[in-house]
Amino acid sequence: DEEAVRAAGRAFRVYASAGPRDEDGDYVVDHSVLLYLLAPDGLLHDYYGRGKSHQQVADSVRRHMRGYRP
C-alpha cells in the first residue's frame, strides 16, 4: 500500500516528489536515481549512483555474489 512504499523510501533514504499536474492531470515525478543491491536475506549490500559505469556495477555485483554467505 501507499504507506508501505513511503516507509521503504524513508528506510532507503529515497527522495521522490510529484510535480505539478498539467491540464490532462499528468505529472512528472522527480526522484533519486540509485540502484540497490540486496542480498537474498534482504540486507543492503551496496548501492550505485549515476557515477558508476555498467562495468563497475557488474563487477561489484559479481564480487558480492562470490563473497555472499547466508
LUMTI-335201 format. One line per 10 residues: number of its first residue (from 1); their letters; for each residue x, y, z of N, C-alpha, C. Coordinates in Angstrom, 2 decimals. Layout:
NUM	A	X,Y,Z,X,Y,Z,X,Y,Z; ...
REM end
This chain:
1	DEEAVRAAGR	0.83,-1.19,0.00,0.00,0.00,0.00,0.88,1.25,0.00; 0.24,2.39,-0.08,0.98,3.64,-0.21,1.90,3.91,0.98; 1.46,3.63,2.18,2.30,3.87,3.36,3.51,2.94,3.38; 3.36,1.71,2.93,4.50,0.78,2.87,5.55,1.29,1.89; 5.11,1.87,0.79,6.04,2.43,-0.19,6.78,3.62,0.43; 6.04,4.49,1.14,6.70,5.62,1.81,7.71,5.14,2.84; 7.34,4.12,3.62,8.24,3.59,4.65,9.51,3.02,4.02; 9.37,2.30,2.93,10.54,1.76,2.23,11.41,2.90,1.71; 10.80,3.94,1.18,11.55,5.10,0.71,12.33,5.77,1.83; 11.70,5.91,2.98,12.41,6.50,4.13,13.56,5.61,4.56
11	AFRVYASAGP	13.34,4.31,4.60,14.38,3.37,5.04,15.61,3.42,4.14; 15.39,3.64,2.85,16.49,3.67,1.89,16.90,5.09,1.52; 16.33,6.06,2.22,16.64,7.48,2.00,16.45,7.90,0.55; 15.32,7.49,0.01,14.96,7.83,-1.36,14.19,9.14,-1.37; 14.55,10.01,-2.30,13.83,11.26,-2.50,12.85,11.06,-3.65; 11.60,11.47,-3.46,10.61,11.44,-4.53,9.61,12.56,-4.30; 9.28,13.25,-5.37,8.32,14.34,-5.28,7.58,14.47,-6.59; 6.25,14.49,-6.50,5.42,14.67,-7.69,5.38,16.14,-8.05; 5.56,16.42,-9.32,5.49,17.80,-9.80,4.05,18.22,-10.01; 3.87,19.42,-10.48,2.50,19.92,-10.72,1.83,19.15,-11.85
21	RDEDGDYVVD	0.53,19.04,-11.74,-0.26,18.37,-12.79,-0.49,19.32,-13.96; -0.50,18.74,-15.15,-0.81,19.56,-16.32,-2.31,19.54,-16.57; -2.73,20.11,-17.69,-4.18,20.21,-17.96,-4.84,18.85,-18.14; -4.06,17.80,-18.45,-4.61,16.45,-18.58,-4.54,15.67,-17.28; -4.00,16.29,-16.23,-3.87,15.59,-14.94,-2.60,14.78,-14.82; -1.74,14.83,-15.84,-0.47,14.10,-15.80,0.56,14.90,-15.01; 1.57,14.21,-14.51,2.62,14.88,-13.75,3.92,14.10,-13.88; 5.02,14.76,-13.58,6.35,14.17,-13.61,6.78,13.96,-12.17; 7.46,12.84,-11.90,7.98,12.57,-10.57,9.49,12.75,-10.59; 9.97,13.62,-9.72,11.40,13.81,-9.52,11.80,12.83,-8.42
31	HSVLLYLLAP	12.90,12.08,-8.63,13.27,11.07,-7.65,14.75,10.75,-7.69; 15.21,10.10,-6.64,16.59,9.63,-6.58,16.85,8.67,-7.72; 18.09,8.64,-8.18,18.47,7.72,-9.25,19.56,6.81,-8.68; 19.14,5.74,-8.06,20.06,4.78,-7.45,19.59,3.37,-7.72; 20.54,2.46,-7.79,20.26,1.03,-7.81,20.73,0.47,-6.48; 19.95,-0.42,-5.91,20.31,-1.03,-4.63,20.55,-2.52,-4.84; 21.63,-3.02,-4.25,21.92,-4.46,-4.28,21.55,-5.04,-2.93; 20.50,-5.86,-2.92,20.04,-6.51,-1.70,20.40,-7.97,-1.74; 20.83,-8.51,-0.62,21.12,-9.94,-0.52,19.79,-10.69,-0.42; 19.80,-12.00,-0.64,18.58,-12.78,-0.51,17.90,-12.64,0.85
41	DGLLHDYYGR	18.66,-12.31,1.88,18.08,-12.12,3.21,17.51,-10.72,3.40; 17.59,-9.89,2.35,17.01,-8.55,2.39,17.95,-7.46,2.88; 19.18,-7.81,3.26,20.12,-6.81,3.74,20.74,-6.05,2.57; 20.94,-4.75,2.77,21.56,-3.91,1.77,23.06,-4.21,1.72; 23.55,-4.55,0.53,24.97,-4.84,0.37,25.72,-3.74,-0.36; 25.04,-3.00,-1.22,25.71,-1.92,-1.94,24.65,-1.08,-2.64; 25.06,0.06,-3.11,24.18,0.89,-3.93,25.04,1.58,-4.98; 24.39,1.97,-6.07,25.10,2.51,-7.21,24.38,3.75,-7.73; 25.11,4.84,-7.81,24.56,6.08,-8.37,24.90,6.21,-9.83; 24.54,7.34,-10.38,24.75,7.59,-11.81,26.22,7.66,-12.18
51	GKSHQQVADS	27.10,7.86,-11.21,28.52,7.96,-11.49,29.21,6.64,-11.75; 28.52,5.53,-11.53,29.10,4.20,-11.75,28.81,3.74,-13.18; 29.80,3.17,-13.81,29.59,2.62,-15.16,28.92,1.26,-15.04; 28.38,0.79,-16.14,27.76,-0.54,-16.12,28.79,-1.61,-15.75; 30.03,-1.41,-16.17,31.08,-2.39,-15.83,31.39,-2.37,-14.34; 31.43,-1.20,-13.73,31.67,-1.11,-12.28,30.54,-1.78,-11.50; 29.31,-1.56,-11.92,28.18,-2.19,-11.25,28.26,-3.71,-11.40; 28.51,-4.18,-12.61,28.60,-5.63,-12.85,29.73,-6.25,-12.03; 30.87,-5.60,-11.98,31.99,-6.12,-11.20,31.64,-6.19,-9.71; 30.98,-5.17,-9.21,30.59,-5.15,-7.81,29.59,-6.25,-7.50
61	VRRHMRGYRP	28.61,-6.42,-8.35,27.61,-7.48,-8.13,28.28,-8.85,-8.12; 29.17,-9.08,-9.07,29.89,-10.37,-9.11,30.71,-10.58,-7.84; 31.38,-9.55,-7.39,32.19,-9.63,-6.17,31.30,-9.95,-4.96; 30.17,-9.32,-4.86,29.24,-9.59,-3.75,28.67,-11.01,-3.85; 28.41,-11.45,-5.06,27.88,-12.81,-5.23,28.90,-13.85,-4.81; 30.16,-13.64,-5.19,31.21,-14.59,-4.82,31.41,-14.65,-3.30; 31.30,-13.50,-2.65,31.56,-13.44,-1.22,30.36,-13.67,-0.33; 29.18,-13.86,-0.93,27.96,-13.97,-0.12,27.93,-15.27,0.67; 27.63,-15.14,1.93,27.42,-16.30,2.82,26.13,-16.06,3.59; 25.17,-16.96,3.47,23.90,-16.76,4.20,24.07,-16.81,5.71
REM end
